[in-house]
Amino acid sequence: MTTKALAEYFIIGLPYAMAAVFLVGLFFRSVIYYTVRRHEWFAKEFEKRVNRFIEAEVPGKVENVSFYVLTKKTLERTYYEVFEIRDRMKRRKPDSVMATSDRVFLVRQGCAWLVKDILKQVKFLRWTDENPKLLNITKATLQHNPCFNRVFGIFPMVGMNDLISILPGLFVVAGILGTFIGIAGGLQELGTMNLQDLENTKNIMDRFLHEISFAMKTSIAGIIFSLMAHVTNVILSPERSYVSMVDRFESALDLLWYRSDNNEYPAHERPFDEHRDAVEALAEDALNKEIGKTAVVSRGA
């Protein structure tokens, strides 16, 4: 097969190759966006419960509150309510649809890992009047989360997202490359022209113009796919959701830190268990809360 024939096959197949790459990039971009959005959803639920708790609190009514215990109870309540209870009760129709996708994209496992890792780090914080570096703890937890950093637990999310982000430029370069290859192939044939043979010269020029016109289509296809990829990257931007997720977690942890009086670790504290019966865990938490209220009232009397 000649070089010219290879160039023609390359030019013909290039738009189809760009279409295939675009579809694959769109698929993985959607998966990355969905994964980050679902973790952001968990951060919103955690922030919602923290705000609800802070609004119900009365300053000075309950003392000797441990930051670790408060964080653990709130994270556990968030996890059990949004995953375990939801999967069991099927209270809303969209929930039953999302439950399967959460398992496929390891969202549930990622949130459980997030709860465990945050608790592992905050239990060793030394209590001071200054706010600790909770932002660094949140970022480190998300960066080390294997379910959050890998698509389907296999493909690195950061590297894949960076590669998808440069696809618009690669499409333009590929289109221009296809055009230059077509022009180079046509120029070789121009060297065989005999100006004394007008009919043959006209045929060569006609073929050259046809090849140039056909090669230009690769540039047009490259520009079209570049615009489509750029619009897709803007609409399905995981960076915005990631920043929002980190801010929500940090602000919620800050509120719990301001409410706490110490960071004591209970001697008989039960570790977080994502497989524990959710109804039992929440009922036990509610019972302990009522007992705590009764003890406060008794001391006040």
N, C-alpha and C positions, 0 to 999 in steps of 0.2 A: 504494500500500500504506500503510495507516494505521500510526500509531505503535504501537498496541496489537498489531497483527499482527507488526510487526518485533520487539517485545518477546517475543512468544510464540515466534517462530523462534529468537531469541537464547537463550531459556531451554531450548528443546528441543535445540539444537545444542551448548550449552555443555558438558554432560557428555562428548559425543563429542570435542569439541575438547580437553578436559582429558585424555582417554584418549590421543589422538594425541600431545599434547605430552609426556605421561608416557613413552610408548613411545620417542619420539625422544630424550628426555633419558636414558632407560635405556640406549639404544644407545650414545650418545656417552659416557656415564659408564663403560660397560663398556670402550669402546675406550681411554679415558684411563687407566683402571685397569690394563688389560692392558699398555699402553705403558710406564707407570711401573714396573710389576712386572717386565717383561722387562729394563729397565735396572737395576733393583735386583738381578735375577738376575746380570747381568754384574758388578755391584759385588761380589756374594757370591763369584763365581768368582775375581775379582781378589784379594779378601781371602783366599780359601782358598789361593791360590798364594803369596801373600806370607807367610802364616803357615807354610806348608810350608817355604818357603825359610829363614825366620828360625829355625825349629826345627832345621834341618839345619846351621846355621852354627855355627862354633866361634870365640869371641871371640879376636881377635888373629891368627888363622891366615892370613887374607887381608887385605892392607892396600891402601891407595890405591884404594878403591872409590868410583866416581863415582855420586852420587845420580841424575843424569840417565840414565846408562847402565843402572843397576839398574832404574829405573822403566820405561824403554823396553823392556828385555828382558822384564820381568814383564807389562807391558800387551800386548806383542806375543804372548807365549806364551798369555796368556788369550784374546786375540781369535782367534788361529789355531786353538787347540784347541776353543773352544766354537762356532765358526762354520764355518771352512773344513774342518777334519778331520771334524766332525760331519756336514756336508752330504755329504761324499764317502764316508765309511765307512758311514753309516746304522746305527750300532752299536745304537741303541735305537729301538724302534718309535715312541715319542712324539717323538723328535727329527725323524724324517722328516715328521711331521705339523706340527710347530712351524716348520719351516724356511720353508714357504710363507707362513705368517702373519707371520713376522719380516720377510719381504720386503715384504708388503703394508703393514704398519704401520711400515716404515722403521726397524725396531729395529736391524738389522745396520748400516745406514748411520749411524744415530745413535751406535752404539757406536764405529764407525770414526772419526767426527767427534770423539767424546769423547777417544779415544786421541790423536789429532793435536793437539787443543787443549790437553790437559794437558801434553803434551811441549813444545808451543810456549811455555807459560808457565814450566815448571819449569827449562828450560835457561838462563834468565836469572837464576835465584835466586843471590844471593850467599851463599857459605858462611859461616855463623856458628855459634857454639855454641848459640845460641837457636833454638828451633823456629820456622820461618817460618809465615806465615799460609796454611797449606795448606787450611784450611776455606774461606777466601775464594776461593781458586783453584778449589776443587771447585764451590762454589756458582755462581761466575761462568761456569764451563765449562758447567754444566747449564742455566743460564738463557739462554746464548747459542746453545745447540744447536738448530739449526732443525728437526731431525728429532724432537727430544724436545719442543719447544715448540709443535708444530703437528700436529694430527690429520690423517693422510694427507698431511702436508706442506702443508695448505691452511688449515684452521681453527685459530685461536689457541687453544691448550690452556688457558691460564690464564683468559682471559675466558670461555670456554665452561664451564670447571669452576666458576667463580664464579656463572655464570648458573644452572647446574644445582643449585647449592647452595641457591639462594633459591626453587627451585620449590615446596617445601612451603608456604612462606608465600604464594606467588602463587596456589596452588590454593585455599587458604582464602579469600583475598580475592576470587577469581573466583566461588567458590560463594556468598559473602555478597552480592556484587554482583548475581548472578542472582536471589537471593531478594528483594532490595530492588526490583529492576526489576519482578518479578512483583507485589509488594505495591503498588508505585506504579501499575501498570496497573489493578489491582483497585480501588484507591481512587478513581480517576477515574470508574468506573462507579457507585460508591456515591453519588456526587453527583447521579445521575439518578433516585434512588429517590423514589417518591411514597408516603408512609406511608398514604395513604387507599386505595391499591390494594395490598391485602395479598398477593394472589397474585403480582403482578409484583415486589413487594418481596422475597418469599420466593425467587423465581427468581434475583433479583440477588444475594441473600445466599448462595444455594447456589453460584452461579458464582464468587463472590468467595472462598468457602472452598475451592472446588476449585482455583482458581488459586493460592491461598496454599499449599495442600497440595502442588501440583505444583512451585511455586517453591522450596519448602523442600528438594526433592530435589536441587537444585543445591548447596545447602550441604552436604548429606550426601555428595554425590559429591566435593565439594571436600575435605572432611575425610578421606574414604577415600583419595583420591589423594595428599593431603598426608602421611598416615601411610605409605603405600607408598613415596613418594619419600624420606621421611626414613629409613626402614629401608634402602632401597637405597643412599642416600648413606653411611650408617654402614658397611654391609657392604662396599661398593665404594669405600673411602676411599683415594684416591691420596696423601693427605697423609702418612699413616703410612709408606707405602712410600718416599715421597720423603725423609723424615727419615732412615729407615733407610739408604737409598742414600747420602746425603751422609755420614752417620756412618761407614759402612763404607769409603768411599773415603778419607775423612780419616784414619781410624785406620790403614789400610793404608799410605798415604803417609807417615804419621808413623813407622811401623816401619822403612820403607826409609830415611828420613832419619836415624834413630838409628843404623842399621847403616852408613851411608856415612861416608867420610872427607873427601870434597870434592864439588864439583859441576862438575867439569871437563867440557867438551864436546869429544869426540874430533874431531880434524881431518878424519878420513875417515869420519865416521859416516854410515851409509846411512839416509835418511829412511824413516819407516814407510809401507809400501805395503799397503793392505788387499786388493789384487788379486794379491799375490805368492803363489806356490805355497806352501801351508802346510807340506807335508811337507819341502820343501827348506829353508824358513826354520827350522823346528824342528830339522832335522838339522844345519844349520850352527851353530845356537846350541849344540846338544849337543856338537859337535866343538870349538867354541871353549872350552867349559867344560872339556872333558877336557884340552885343550892348556894351559889356565890351571892346572889341577891338577898337570899334569906339571911346569910351570915352577916352581910353588911347592915341589914335592918336590925338584927339582934344586937350588934355592937353599938348601933346608934341609939337603941332603946336603953 
